[in-house]
């Protein structure tokens, strides 16, 4: 009996009718013949309500299932599928309230669906997580009502269903095609002019515009009467490391996603490309100490190890220790490697403090320092200032922007590669730089 009353709810129409009956009784105070009619209406309403409740509880004839993917992709839209099955002999209306994980802070979820008799239907909605970790779904509440819509019966399904949010594997798959041919271009991806090559011969082919004239094969040209060039394979199995700064400078959020998570998503997508091009990939994270160090490896299954490591990165957001990073690289990364350093500098003075360590690392390795534009400043710079305070704010914003450009020049002056990028373009710009370095034979 307790379960019955816990699952029984009154429909909104029920209260509308009760309100109408109250008005009817009120009017009957002045118009006496209406009083008897009001009681007949109450009796009819009561019988209809009882019939509606019996129709709902006569049998347990509704099923619902929440279907979650194996894992969620961080910062992407992830589908959640709801499968509904009506086993009632008549049409029903379904109100679905899914208890979405607390991380989304979404308390207004409601879907309304009409199901015909003995029908099945699938509904879908999407969620965009911005934090890695375990997300727990609560109850899937379904409120069923018949055509009378006087009462509702609540069904509860799948309480405490969990899903893990991993670094963006959807973004990784979007750029997967670049592993096939680094000359393929997509909107937002730069075409790379090939400057150098290795000595591993692949084939002789006809000359096309853009080929290096130094590779012309004159003997083959004389034989075919057309310009022929030697084509060489890219050098493979080169060690490449992603160095992720997890200090407080990477805590700043853009579009709800922290800079450290942008770096993690980029590392996963980039590592996939590098592995498919037969390079060795490794990674480490650092702040006040070194964590999560993975030695460079070229096994295809290594991507799963990288993904699990990236998923488990714990950011304490303390100050970073670049001297410790330099010492670890000296000790653990002995072969000349491509090092992609994901960090952030807001002031030129912050860069100059770390510059001696960056220069020391760049002596033995190809170092690419990746840091971020403050895209929030763009809105401020494009705003038409009317007040003196707003002019001051724009002046400071210009100063911050100029300092970022000065950092790029400062790094170039010391022979250090750099990428200054908006957070949302991090992955594509990192892949572009990798393809450029490979094409120019800098490693």
C-alpha positions in Angstrom: 0.0 0.0 0.0 2.9 2.4 0.8 4.5 1.7 -2.6 1.1 2.4 -4.2 0.8 5.9 -2.6 4.5 6.6 -3.3 4.1 5.9 -7.0 0.7 7.7 -7.4 0.7 11.4 -8.5 -2.0 13.8 -9.5 -1.9 15.3 -13.0 -2.1 19.0 -13.5 -5.5 18.5 -15.1 -6.8 17.1 -11.8 -6.3 20.5 -10.1 -7.8 22.4 -13.0 -11.0 20.3 -12.7 -11.1 20.7 -8.9 -10.7 24.4 -9.3 -13.6 24.4 -11.8 -15.8 22.5 -9.5 -15.0 24.9 -6.7 -16.2 27.8 -8.9 -19.3 25.8 -9.7 -20.2 25.4 -6.0 -19.4 29.1 -5.4 -21.8 30.2 -8.2 -24.5 27.7 -6.9 -24.7 29.9 -3.7 -26.6 32.5 -5.7 -28.1 30.1 -8.3 -29.6 27.2 -6.3 -30.5 24.8 -9.2 -26.7 24.6 -10.0 -26.0 23.0 -6.6 -27.3 19.6 -7.6 -25.6 19.7 -10.9 -22.3 20.4 -9.1 -22.6 17.3 -7.0 -23.3 15.2 -10.1 -20.1 16.6 -11.7 -18.2 15.7 -8.5 -19.5 12.1 -8.7 -18.6 11.8 -12.4 -15.1 13.3 -11.7 -14.5 10.8 -8.9 -15.6 7.8 -11.0 -13.4 8.9 -13.9 -10.4 9.4 -11.5 -10.9 5.8 -10.0 -11.1 4.4 -13.6 -7.9 6.3 -14.5 -6.1 4.9 -11.5 -7.3 1.3 -12.2 -6.2 1.6 -15.8 -2.7 2.7 -14.7 -2.3 0.1 -12.0 -4.1 -2.9 -13.6 -0.8 -4.2 -14.8 2.9 -3.2 -14.9 3.0 -2.5 -18.6 5.7 0.1 -19.1 9.5 -0.4 -19.5 12.3 2.1 -20.0 16.1 1.8 -20.3 18.9 4.4 -20.2 21.7 3.3 -22.6 25.0 5.0 -21.9 28.2 4.8 -24.1 31.1 2.8 -22.6 32.7 6.2 -21.8 32.1 9.9 -22.3 34.4 12.2 -24.3 35.5 15.3 -22.3 34.4 18.6 -23.8 32.3 16.9 -26.5 28.6 16.2 -26.9 27.9 12.6 -25.8 24.6 10.9 -26.6 22.4 9.3 -23.9 19.7 7.1 -25.4 16.4 6.3 -23.7 14.5 3.2 -24.9 10.8 3.2 -24.0 8.3 0.4 -24.4 4.5 0.8 -23.9 2.7 -2.5 -23.1 -0.6 -0.8 -22.2 -3.6 -1.5 -24.5 -4.1 2.3 -25.0 -2.1 5.4 -25.8 -0.1 6.9 -22.9 1.8 10.1 -22.2 5.3 9.8 -20.6 7.1 12.5 -18.7 10.7 11.6 -18.2 12.9 13.1 -15.5 16.4 11.7 -15.6 18.6 12.4 -12.6 21.7 13.7 -14.4 25.1 13.6 -12.7 25.7 16.4 -10.2 28.7 17.7 -12.2 26.3 19.2 -14.8 24.2 21.1 -12.3 21.2 20.6 -14.5 18.0 20.4 -12.5 15.4 21.2 -15.1 15.6 18.1 -17.3 12.1 17.1 -18.6 11.1 15.2 -21.7 7.5 14.6 -22.8 6.7 11.8 -25.2 3.4 10.2 -26.4 3.5 6.5 -27.0 0.8 4.6 -28.9 -0.6 1.3 -27.7 2.0 -1.6 -27.7 4.6 0.7 -29.3 8.3 1.2 -28.7 10.2 4.4 -29.1 13.8 5.7 -28.7 14.6 9.2 -27.5 18.0 10.8 -27.2 19.6 13.8 -25.5 23.3 14.9 -25.2 25.6 15.9 -22.4 28.8 17.9 -22.6 31.1 17.2 -19.6 34.0 19.5 -18.9 35.8 17.5 -16.2 37.4 14.1 -16.2 36.3 11.4 -13.7 33.4 9.2 -12.8 29.9 10.5 -13.4 26.9 8.9 -11.6 23.4 8.9 -13.0 20.6 8.7 -10.5 17.1 7.3 -11.1 15.3 7.3 -14.4 11.9 8.5 -13.4 9.0 8.0 -15.8 5.5 9.4 -15.1 2.8 7.6 -17.0 -0.7 9.0 -17.7 -3.6 7.8 -19.9 -5.7 10.0 -22.2 -7.8 11.1 -19.2 -4.7 12.6 -17.6 -6.1 12.7 -14.1 -3.5 10.6 -12.4 0.1 9.6 -13.0 2.0 6.5 -12.1 5.7 6.8 -11.5 8.1 4.1 -12.7 11.7 4.0 -11.5 14.6 2.4 -13.6 18.4 2.1 -13.4 19.4 3.9 -10.2 23.2 4.6 -9.7 24.5 4.0 -13.2 28.1 5.2 -13.7 30.1 6.3 -16.7 33.7 7.5 -16.9 34.7 10.8 -18.7 37.9 10.3 -20.6 40.0 12.8 -22.5 38.4 13.8 -25.9 38.6 10.6 -28.0 36.0 12.1 -30.3 38.5 14.9 -31.1 41.2 12.3 -31.6 39.1 10.5 -34.2 38.3 13.7 -36.0 42.0 14.2 -36.9 42.7 10.5 -37.4 42.8 10.8 -41.2 46.0 13.0 -41.0 48.0 9.9 -40.1 47.3 8.6 -43.7 49.0 11.5 -45.6 50.3 14.7 -44.1 49.6 16.5 -47.3 45.9 16.1 -46.8 44.4 19.4 -45.7 41.2 20.3 -44.0 39.6 23.6 -43.2 41.7 24.9 -40.4 44.8 22.8 -41.2 47.7 24.3 -43.0 49.4 22.8 -46.0 53.0 22.1 -45.1 55.7 22.8 -47.7 58.2 19.9 -47.6 61.7 21.3 -47.2 63.8 18.3 -46.3 63.7 14.5 -46.5 65.5 11.5 -45.2 67.7 9.1 -47.2 65.2 6.2 -47.1 64.2 5.8 -50.7 60.6 5.0 -51.6 60.0 5.4 -55.3 60.5 7.4 -58.5 57.6 9.6 -59.6 56.7 12.4 -62.1 57.6 15.9 -60.9 54.7 18.0 -59.8 54.8 21.6 -58.7 56.1 21.9 -55.1 58.5 19.0 -55.3 62.1 19.6 -54.2 64.1 20.2 -57.4 67.2 18.7 -55.6 65.5 15.3 -55.8 65.3 15.3 -59.7 66.5 11.9 -61.0 68.2 12.9 -64.3 68.8 9.4 -65.6 65.1 8.6 -65.2 64.2 12.0 -66.7 66.2 11.2 -69.8 64.6 7.8 -70.1 61.0 9.1 -69.7 61.5 12.5 -71.4 59.6 14.0 -68.4 61.0 15.3 -65.2 61.2 12.5 -62.7 62.0 12.9 -59.0 63.1 10.5 -56.2 60.6 10.3 -53.4 61.8 9.5 -49.9 60.0 8.2 -46.9 59.7 10.2 -43.7 62.0 9.2 -40.9 60.2 6.9 -38.4 60.5 5.8 -34.8 61.5 9.3 -33.6 60.8 9.9 -29.9 58.2 12.5 -29.1 57.1 13.6 -25.7 54.2 15.7 -24.5 55.1 17.6 -21.3 52.0 18.8 -19.5 52.3 21.6 -16.9 49.6 20.9 -14.3 50.4 23.9 -12.1 48.1 26.8 -11.2 48.9 28.6 -14.5 46.9 25.9 -16.2 43.8 26.2 -14.0 42.3 29.1 -16.0 39.0 28.0 -17.7 37.9 28.9 -21.3 34.5 27.8 -22.4 34.2 26.0 -19.1 37.2 23.8 -19.8 40.5 24.3 -17.9 43.7 24.8 -19.9 45.1 21.6 -18.5 42.2 19.7 -20.0 42.7 21.3 -23.4 46.4 20.1 -23.1 45.2 16.6 -22.2 42.8 16.4 -25.1 45.5 17.7 -27.5 48.0 15.2 -26.2 45.7 12.3 -26.9 44.8 13.4 -30.4 48.5 14.2 -31.2 49.8 10.9 -29.8 47.3 8.9 -32.0 48.6 10.7 -35.1 52.3 10.2 -34.1 51.8 6.5 -33.4 50.1 5.9 -36.7 53.1 7.6 -38.4 55.3 5.1 -36.6 56.9 7.5 -34.2 57.5 6.8 -30.6 55.3 8.7 -28.1 55.7 9.4 -24.4 54.5 11.9 -21.9 55.0 13.3 -18.4 53.1 15.7 -16.2 54.8 18.1 -13.8 54.1 20.9 -11.3 56.1 21.0 -8.1 57.2 17.4 -8.8 57.3 15.0 -11.8 54.4 12.6 -12.2 53.0 10.2 -14.8 56.2 9.7 -16.8 55.8 7.3 -19.8 58.8 6.4 -21.8 58.4 6.8 -25.6 57.1 3.7 -27.3 55.8 3.0 -30.8 53.4 0.1 -30.1 49.9 0.8 -31.3 48.4 -0.5 -28.1 50.4 2.2 -26.2 47.6 4.6 -27.0 45.4 2.9 -24.4 48.1 3.3 -21.8 48.4 7.0 -22.7 44.6 7.4 -22.5 44.4 5.8 -19.1 47.3 7.9 -17.8 45.7 11.1 -19.1 42.4 10.1 -17.5 44.0 9.7 -14.1 46.0 13.0 -14.1 45.3 14.8 -10.8 45.9 18.5 -10.8 46.8 20.1 -7.5 47.5 23.4 -9.2 50.6 24.3 -7.3 53.6 26.2 -8.6 55.7 24.5 -11.4 59.3 23.6 -10.9 61.1 23.9 -14.3 64.5 23.1 -12.8 63.1 19.7 -11.7 61.7 19.2 -15.2 65.1 19.9 -16.8 66.9 17.5 -14.4 64.4 14.8 -15.2 64.7 15.2 -18.9 68.5 15.1 -18.6 68.3 11.9 -16.7 65.5 10.0 -18.4 65.3 11.3 -22.0 68.8 10.7 -23.4 68.0 10.5 -27.1 67.3 13.6 -29.1 63.5 14.0 -29.1 60.7 16.3 -30.0 59.3 17.8 -26.7 55.9 19.5 -26.8 55.7 21.6 -23.6 52.1 22.6 -22.7 52.2 25.5 -20.3 51.1 29.1 -20.0 52.7 32.5 -19.4 50.7 35.6 -18.7 53.7 38.0 -18.2 57.0 38.3 -20.0 58.7 38.2 -16.6 57.3 34.8 -15.9 58.8 33.5 -19.2 62.2 35.0 -18.5 62.3 33.3 -15.1 62.0 29.9 -16.8 64.0 30.8 -19.9 67.4 29.5 -18.7 65.8 26.0 -18.2 64.1 26.1 -21.6 67.3 27.1 -23.4 69.1 24.3 -21.6 66.5 21.7 -22.7 66.5 23.1 -26.3 70.3 22.5 -26.6 69.8 18.7 -26.8 66.2 18.4 -28.0 63.7 20.1 -30.4 61.6 22.0 -27.9 58.2 23.5 -28.8 56.7 25.7 -26.1 52.9 25.8 -26.4 51.0 28.5 -24.5 47.7 30.2 -24.8 46.0 33.4 -26.0 43.6 34.9 -23.5 40.6 34.9 -25.8 38.5 36.7 -23.1 40.5 39.8 -23.9 39.4 39.8 -27.5 35.8 40.7 -26.4 37.3 43.6 -24.3 39.5 44.8 -27.2 36.6 44.8 -29.7 34.3 46.7 -27.3 33.8 50.4 -28.0 34.9 52.2 -24.9 32.7 55.1 -23.8 34.1 55.7 -20.3 37.5 56.5 -19.0 37.5 53.2 -16.9 36.8 51.2 -20.0 39.7 52.9 -21.9 42.0 51.9 -19.0 40.8 48.4 -19.2 41.4 48.2 -23.0 44.8 49.7 -22.6 45.7 46.9 -20.1 44.2 44.3 -22.4 46.4 45.6 -25.3 49.4 45.3 -23.0 48.7 41.7 -22.1 48.2 40.9 -25.8 51.5 42.6 -26.8 53.3 40.7 -24.0 52.2 37.4 -25.5 53.6 38.4 -28.9 56.8 39.5 -27.2 57.1 36.0 -25.6 57.0 34.4 -29.1 59.8 36.7 -30.3 61.8 36.1 -27.2 61.6 32.3 -27.7 62.5 32.6 -31.4 65.5 34.7 -30.5 66.9 31.8 -28.5 66.1 29.2 -31.2 63.1 27.7 -29.4 60.0 26.8 -31.4 56.7 28.1 -30.1 52.9 28.0 -30.6 50.7 30.8 -29.3 47.1 29.5 -29.8 43.5 30.1 -28.7 42.6 27.2 -26.4 39.9 25.8 -28.9 42.5 25.6 -31.7 45.2 23.9 -29.6 44.9 20.5 -31.1 45.0 21.5 -34.8 47.9 23.9 -34.2 49.9 21.3 -32.4 49.4 18.8 -35.2 50.3 21.4 -37.8 53.6 22.1 -35.9 54.4 18.4 -35.7 53.8 17.9 -39.5 55.9 21.0 -40.2 58.8 19.7 -38.1 58.6 16.3 -39.7 58.5 17.8 -43.2 61.4 20.1 -42.6 63.5 17.3 -41.1 64.3 19.3 -37.9 64.3 16.3 -35.6 
